[in-house]
Amino acid sequence: MSRIDDLIAQRCPQGVPIRPLGEVGTFVRGRRFTKADRVDEGLPSIHYGEIYTHYGVAATSALSHVRPDLKPALRFAQPGDVIIAAVGETVEDVGKAVAWLGTEPVAVHDDCFIFRSSLDPKYVVYFMQSEAFNKPKESYVARAKVKRLSSDGLARLSIPLPPIEVQREIVRILDLFSGLTANLATQLDAELEARQRQHSFYWASLLTPRAGWRATTLGEVAEVFDGPHATPKKTDSGPWYLSISSLKNGRFDLTESAHLGEEEFSSWTRRVAPTFGDTMFSYETRLGQAAYWDRHEPAALGRRMGVLRPRKTVINPRFLTLAYLGPQVQKLIEEKTIHGSTVDRIPIADMAAWRISIPTLTEQQRIVGLLDKFDALVNDLSIELPAELNARRKQYDHYRDRLLTFKELAA
């Protein structure tokens, strides 16, 4: 930060003025246009929702366009203006901004404000990302179902006014830092995607039948049970009521499941109750999904959920789950699916006759060990890489906030 420090020492050693935005620029609300007004080619336009879903700090071209004949009824941001979202689903979305650096005016939606000033537009946007702006902003946001920020509220929010040379140097540094962060995100995403592709390749390779595998049927390696065909009254505590939404690529995500009361639990498990080592699967909607039950806890099957209970003398329980998710059984599911008018389903009554091939128990155990290790590696990366990126983003946020914090010039 020595360059910034030198500039501040030279140009504003006593501090910088901090003034309300309404004193240093003007706010103009955009004019309404709708989705029906959009065209592939026409007047460049910016909608409030695009500011926090598509645009970054600055834009030189527009994502969308509107009909040219609307021009007299619209309001336009000029190159160098800042466009601010006045509406959003969250408090964080409201007040997000983009500097318009295109070569022509851009039409602005009426749920946005155009801010025009002599400040560097990217400096303004970077400041609007900082804690110094967002913390006081919260008190001016109307917290209805849709969050809103008025021009009066925006005008009251203050901004430091260092000399233009300091503003531009801050922009240069933050552009560099944000570029490095974006590049890191791209690299980490590519690394995770490569590992996931590698995982899928090994999964398919290890679970594809080959020489030495024994031909059998699903019914010979597991008992097939049908779950209940209705939905019980759910509770906040008690035995698990397992939803098909909780089946996540071989594991259970119990945040997607609910609970049953003790009385309903006994009636809901009269036909079958999950036991440790079972494979649960969906036979209507979410076809192909399954999960391994690795808990010694009372639970009931959810609607549209079936159970494969392994015959442990011929199949490893964990291998059964992996095989269900492997190419052999997934192809059978695709072939056997009945496409109904409301939902697709597989005929659970016929599943016992499905022809499959399995390796020896020793080979099953080896495959389980390899895939579980690889699964753990990919899962660790899925946690570690986003954590690394989050740490870098926090570092960037801290550095940005430091750059945008100034000693205030005494009145």
Secondary structure, 3 states (H helix, E strand, C coil): CHHHHHHHHHHCCCCECEEEHHHHEEEEECCCCCHHHEECCCEEEECHHHHHHCCCCEECCCCEEECHHHHHHCCEECCCCEEEECEECCCCCCCCEEEECCCCCEEECCCEEEEEECCCHHHHHHHHCCHHHHHHHHHHEEECCCEEECHHHHHHCEEECCCHHHHHHHHHHHHHHHHHHHHHHHHHHHHHHHHHHHHHHHHHHHHCCCCCCEEEEHHHHEEEEECCCCCCCEEEEEEEEECHHHEECEEECHHHCEEECHHHHHHHCCCCCCCCCCEEEECECCCCCEEECCCCCCEEECCCEEEEEECCCCCCHHHHHHHHHCHHHHHHHHHHCEECCCCEECCHHHHHHCEEEECCHHHHHHHHHHHHHHHHHHHHHHHHHHHHHHHHHHHHHHHHHHHCCCCECCC
